[in-house]
Amino acid sequence: MRIILAQPRGFCAGVERAIEIVERALKVYGPPIYVRHEIVHNKRVVEDLKAKGAVFVDEVDEVPAGAITIFSAHGVAQSVEDAAKGRELPIIDATCPLVAKVHKEGARYAEQGFEIVLIGHEGHPEVEGTMGRIPGNVYLVETTGDVENLTVGTPDKLAYVTQTTLSVDDTREVIEALHRRFPKIVGPDVKDICYATQNRQTAIRELAKEVDLLLVVGASNSSNSNRLREIGSECGVTSYLVEDAASLDLSWFEGVESVGISAGASTPEELVLELIERMRASHAIELEVLAGIEEHIQFKLPEELRQVAV
């Protein structure tokens, strides 16, 4: 059986930065380090960091007085930061720089008197953080139907921003619908869309042309991992989201000659390797990597952690 790996797959620069922030903070300050929400959406990553001394909490009021507090890669609302500062907690912000850029763009539009439309998934931590960072009216839309039903206060002074884990392809129809309904709406250039989301979705479309079955390794609460699986299905290939090797159902491989594997942006490569080993136990396999974009982007760490080796 051929196994073809997507390129790129797995960790993006924002996720790598967030994990490294927690690991370096543990070295500098010693455990426990408190992290609000999952640092990234992956159980293996969270459990590994817990074993090293990270404590994950739902809200900052669960953090003991004076304890180092880290905000996750998804970003947080201003009210969360204010609550932490109100308790004088030492804060290290692991918000992905691309998410922080969306926060700044939204705030800049709001300061100029625009109402903001946010394209994203209701309830997603990034969306909650972004809506809580932009002053004034923020309207959340996910589909073209949401746009048709949208009522705003200033239709002639409207701007949009998007959740970073949506690609150009994911947002195109919604943005077109916004322009039809509100011809004067303004928004960021498509180059501001998260490079990692776009690259992984492009790779899965190419992979779908080559295989009989697609496996996406990622957490069930990972927006970008779920979207990769959906794209595989949309391309006409049977596609499954698997959290780890234990989630694999070997009956999926009956009559299958080629399997494509990708991984969400918060999935460590070790989970992909473990999946391959599980498959190797029951099948003779040929392993290859699909030609694709090689990512070399790195984001700077917070100043206080730059000199510390992990």
C-alpha positions as CSV (number, residue, x, y, z in Angstrom):
1,M,0.0,0.0,0.0
2,R,1.3,3.5,-0.9
3,I,1.3,6.1,1.8
4,I,1.7,9.7,0.6
5,L,2.4,12.5,3.1
6,A,1.1,16.0,2.4
7,Q,3.7,18.8,2.2
8,P,3.3,20.9,4.3
9,R,1.5,19.3,7.2
10,G,1.5,19.7,11.0
11,F,2.9,22.5,13.1
12,C,2.9,26.0,11.8
13,A,5.2,28.8,13.1
14,G,2.5,30.2,15.5
15,V,2.0,26.8,17.2
16,E,5.8,26.2,17.4
17,R,6.2,29.6,19.0
18,A,3.4,29.0,21.5
19,I,4.8,25.6,22.7
20,E,8.3,27.0,22.9
21,I,7.1,29.9,25.0
22,V,5.6,27.5,27.6
23,E,8.7,25.2,27.6
24,R,11.1,28.2,28.0
25,A,8.9,29.7,30.7
26,L,9.1,26.5,32.6
27,K,12.9,26.6,32.4
28,V,13.2,30.3,33.4
29,Y,10.6,30.4,36.2
30,G,10.2,26.8,37.1
31,P,6.9,24.9,37.4
32,P,4.1,25.4,37.8
33,I,3.3,27.8,34.9
34,Y,-0.4,28.5,34.3
35,V,-1.8,28.6,30.8
36,R,-5.3,29.9,30.1
37,H,-7.1,27.4,27.9
38,E,-5.2,24.8,25.8
39,I,-2.1,26.4,24.4
40,V,-3.0,24.8,21.1
41,H,-5.7,22.3,20.1
42,N,-3.9,19.0,20.6
43,K,-4.2,16.6,23.5
44,R,-0.7,15.1,23.1
45,V,0.9,18.6,23.2
46,V,-1.2,19.6,26.3
47,E,-0.4,16.3,28.1
48,D,3.3,16.7,27.4
49,L,3.4,20.2,28.8
50,K,1.3,19.1,31.8
51,A,4.0,16.5,32.5
52,K,6.6,19.2,32.5
53,G,4.7,21.4,35.0
54,A,2.2,23.5,33.0
55,V,-1.2,23.9,34.5
56,F,-4.1,24.6,32.2
57,V,-7.1,26.7,33.5
58,D,-10.3,27.9,32.0
59,E,-10.1,31.5,33.4
60,V,-7.4,33.7,35.0
61,D,-9.3,33.8,38.3
62,E,-8.1,30.2,38.8
63,V,-4.5,31.2,38.7
64,P,-2.8,31.6,42.1
65,A,-1.7,35.1,43.1
66,G,1.7,36.0,41.5
67,A,1.9,32.9,39.2
68,I,3.3,33.2,35.7
69,T,0.3,33.3,33.3
70,I,0.4,32.5,29.6
71,F,-2.3,33.3,27.0
72,S,-2.8,30.6,24.3
73,A,-1.9,30.9,20.6
74,H,-5.6,31.7,19.9
75,G,-5.5,35.1,21.7
76,V,-7.7,36.5,24.4
77,A,-10.3,39.3,24.8
78,Q,-9.1,42.6,26.3
79,S,-11.3,41.8,29.3
80,V,-9.2,38.6,30.0
81,E,-6.0,40.6,29.9
82,D,-7.5,43.3,32.1
83,A,-8.6,40.7,34.6
84,A,-5.0,39.3,34.7
85,K,-3.5,42.7,35.1
86,G,-6.0,43.6,37.7
87,R,-4.7,40.7,39.8
88,E,-1.1,41.8,38.9
89,L,-0.3,38.4,37.4
90,P,2.9,38.3,35.4
91,I,1.7,37.7,31.8
92,I,3.4,36.1,28.8
93,D,1.4,36.4,25.6
94,A,1.7,33.4,23.3
95,T,-0.9,34.8,20.8
96,C,0.1,33.9,17.3
97,P,1.4,37.1,15.6
98,L,-1.0,36.6,12.7
99,V,-3.9,36.6,15.1
100,A,-2.5,39.7,16.9
101,K,-2.3,41.3,13.4
102,V,-6.1,40.7,12.9
103,H,-6.7,42.2,16.4
104,K,-4.8,45.4,15.4
105,E,-6.5,45.6,12.0
106,G,-9.9,45.4,13.6
107,A,-9.0,47.9,16.3
108,R,-7.6,50.3,13.6
109,Y,-10.8,50.2,11.6
110,A,-12.9,50.7,14.7
111,E,-10.9,53.8,15.7
112,Q,-11.7,55.2,12.3
113,G,-15.4,54.9,13.0
114,F,-16.1,51.6,11.1
115,E,-18.3,48.9,12.3
116,I,-16.6,45.5,11.9
117,V,-17.8,42.2,10.4
118,L,-15.7,39.2,11.6
119,I,-15.8,36.1,9.3
120,G,-15.4,33.1,11.6
121,H,-16.8,30.2,13.6
122,E,-19.0,31.0,16.6
123,G,-17.5,29.7,19.8
124,H,-14.0,29.3,18.5
125,P,-11.4,30.7,21.0
126,E,-9.8,32.8,18.4
127,V,-13.1,34.4,17.4
128,E,-14.0,35.1,21.1
129,G,-10.6,36.7,21.6
130,T,-10.9,38.8,18.4
131,M,-14.4,40.0,19.2
132,G,-13.2,41.0,22.6
133,R,-10.3,43.0,21.2
134,I,-12.2,45.2,18.9
135,P,-14.1,48.2,20.4
136,G,-17.5,49.1,19.1
137,N,-19.9,46.9,17.1
138,V,-18.6,43.6,15.8
139,Y,-20.9,41.3,13.8
140,L,-20.0,37.6,13.4
141,V,-20.8,35.9,10.1
142,E,-19.9,32.4,9.0
143,T,-21.9,31.8,5.8
144,T,-23.4,33.7,2.9
145,G,-26.8,33.2,4.5
146,D,-25.5,35.1,7.6
147,V,-24.5,37.9,5.3
148,E,-27.9,38.1,3.7
149,N,-29.6,38.3,7.2
150,L,-27.1,40.8,8.6
151,T,-28.4,44.2,9.8
152,V,-25.7,46.8,10.6
153,G,-25.8,50.3,12.0
154,T,-23.5,52.0,9.4
155,P,-23.7,50.1,6.1
156,D,-21.6,52.8,4.4
157,K,-18.9,52.6,6.9
158,L,-18.2,48.9,7.3
159,A,-15.0,46.8,7.4
160,Y,-14.3,43.1,7.7
161,V,-11.6,40.9,9.2
162,T,-11.3,37.1,9.2
163,Q,-10.4,34.2,11.6
164,T,-6.9,33.2,10.7
165,T,-7.7,29.4,10.4
166,L,-9.9,30.1,7.4
167,S,-8.2,30.2,4.0
168,V,-8.7,32.4,1.0
169,D,-10.9,29.7,-0.5
170,D,-13.0,29.4,2.7
171,T,-13.8,33.1,2.9
172,R,-14.1,34.0,-0.8
173,E,-17.8,33.4,-1.1
174,V,-18.6,35.2,2.1
175,I,-16.4,38.2,1.2
176,E,-18.1,38.4,-2.2
177,A,-21.5,38.3,-0.5
178,L,-20.4,41.1,1.8
179,H,-19.4,43.2,-1.2
180,R,-22.7,42.6,-2.9
181,R,-24.7,43.7,0.1
182,F,-22.4,46.5,1.3
183,P,-20.5,47.9,-1.8
184,K,-18.5,50.3,0.3
185,I,-17.1,47.6,2.7
186,V,-13.3,47.5,3.1
187,G,-11.0,44.7,4.3
188,P,-7.5,43.5,4.5
189,D,-5.5,42.2,1.5
190,V,-5.7,38.4,1.0
191,K,-2.0,38.2,1.8
192,D,-3.0,38.7,5.4
193,I,-4.8,35.3,5.5
194,C,-2.8,32.8,7.5
195,Y,-0.1,31.3,5.2
196,A,-0.2,27.9,7.0
197,T,-4.0,27.4,6.6
198,Q,-3.8,28.2,2.9
199,N,-0.7,26.0,2.3
200,R,-2.2,22.9,4.1
201,Q,-5.5,23.2,2.2
202,T,-3.7,23.5,-1.1
203,A,-1.6,20.5,-0.3
204,I,-4.6,18.4,0.7
205,R,-6.3,19.2,-2.6
206,E,-3.2,18.0,-4.5
207,L,-3.0,14.9,-2.3
208,A,-6.6,14.0,-3.0
209,K,-5.8,13.6,-6.7
210,E,-3.3,10.8,-5.8
211,V,-5.0,8.6,-3.3
212,D,-8.0,6.4,-2.5
213,L,-8.3,7.4,1.1
214,L,-7.3,10.4,3.2
215,L,-6.4,10.6,6.9
216,V,-6.0,13.9,8.7
217,V,-4.3,13.7,12.0
218,G,-5.7,16.3,14.4
219,A,-7.9,17.0,17.3
220,S,-11.7,17.0,17.0
221,N,-11.8,20.6,18.3
222,S,-9.2,21.8,15.8
223,S,-10.9,24.1,13.3
224,N,-8.2,23.8,10.7
225,S,-7.9,19.9,11.0
226,N,-11.7,19.5,10.6
227,R,-11.5,21.7,7.5
228,L,-8.7,19.6,5.9
229,R,-10.9,16.5,6.3
230,E,-13.9,18.3,4.8
231,I,-11.8,19.4,1.8
232,G,-10.8,15.8,1.2
233,S,-14.4,14.7,1.2
234,E,-15.3,17.6,-1.1
235,C,-12.7,16.4,-3.5
236,G,-14.5,13.0,-3.7
237,V,-12.1,11.0,-1.5
238,T,-13.2,9.1,1.6
239,S,-11.6,11.1,4.4
240,Y,-11.3,10.6,8.2
241,L,-10.1,12.8,11.1
242,V,-8.0,10.7,13.5
243,E,-6.6,12.0,16.8
244,D,-3.9,9.4,17.0
245,A,-2.9,5.9,16.0
246,A,-5.3,4.3,18.5
247,S,-8.2,6.0,16.6
248,L,-7.4,4.2,13.4
249,D,-9.9,1.7,12.1
250,L,-8.0,-0.9,10.0
251,S,-11.2,-1.8,8.1
252,W,-10.9,1.5,6.3
253,F,-8.1,0.0,4.3
254,E,-10.0,-2.8,2.7
255,G,-9.6,-2.5,-1.1
256,V,-7.5,0.6,-0.7
257,E,-4.2,0.9,-2.6
258,S,-3.1,4.4,-1.7
259,V,-3.5,6.5,1.5
260,G,-2.8,10.2,1.9
261,I,-1.9,11.6,5.3
262,S,-2.0,15.2,6.4
263,A,-2.0,16.9,9.8
264,G,-3.6,20.0,11.3
265,A,-1.4,23.0,12.2
266,S,-1.4,22.0,15.9
267,T,-0.5,18.3,15.3
268,P,3.0,17.2,16.3
269,E,4.8,15.1,13.7
270,E,5.2,12.2,16.2
271,L,1.5,11.5,15.9
272,V,1.9,11.1,12.1
273,L,4.8,8.7,12.6
274,E,2.9,6.7,15.1
275,L,0.0,6.4,12.7
276,I,2.4,5.1,9.9
277,E,3.8,2.5,12.3
278,R,0.3,1.3,13.1
279,M,-0.3,0.9,9.4
280,R,3.0,-0.8,8.9
281,A,2.1,-3.5,11.4
282,S,-0.7,-4.7,9.2
283,H,0.4,-3.7,5.7
284,A,3.5,-3.7,3.6
285,I,3.8,0.0,2.7
286,E,5.7,2.3,0.4
287,L,6.2,5.8,1.9
288,E,6.6,9.0,-0.1
289,V,6.2,12.7,0.4
290,L,4.1,14.8,-2.0
291,A,6.0,17.7,-3.6
292,G,4.8,20.9,-2.0
293,I,5.7,24.2,-0.3
294,E,8.4,24.1,2.3
295,E,7.8,26.5,5.1
296,H,10.7,28.3,6.8
297,I,8.8,31.0,8.7
298,Q,9.7,31.7,12.3
299,F,8.2,34.1,14.7
300,K,10.1,36.0,17.4
301,L,9.7,34.9,21.0
302,P,8.9,37.4,23.7
303,E,11.9,39.4,24.8
304,E,12.2,37.8,28.2
305,L,12.5,34.3,26.8
306,R,14.8,34.8,23.8
307,Q,18.1,34.1,25.5
308,V,16.9,30.8,27.0
309,A,17.6,27.5,25.2
310,V,14.9,24.8,25.4
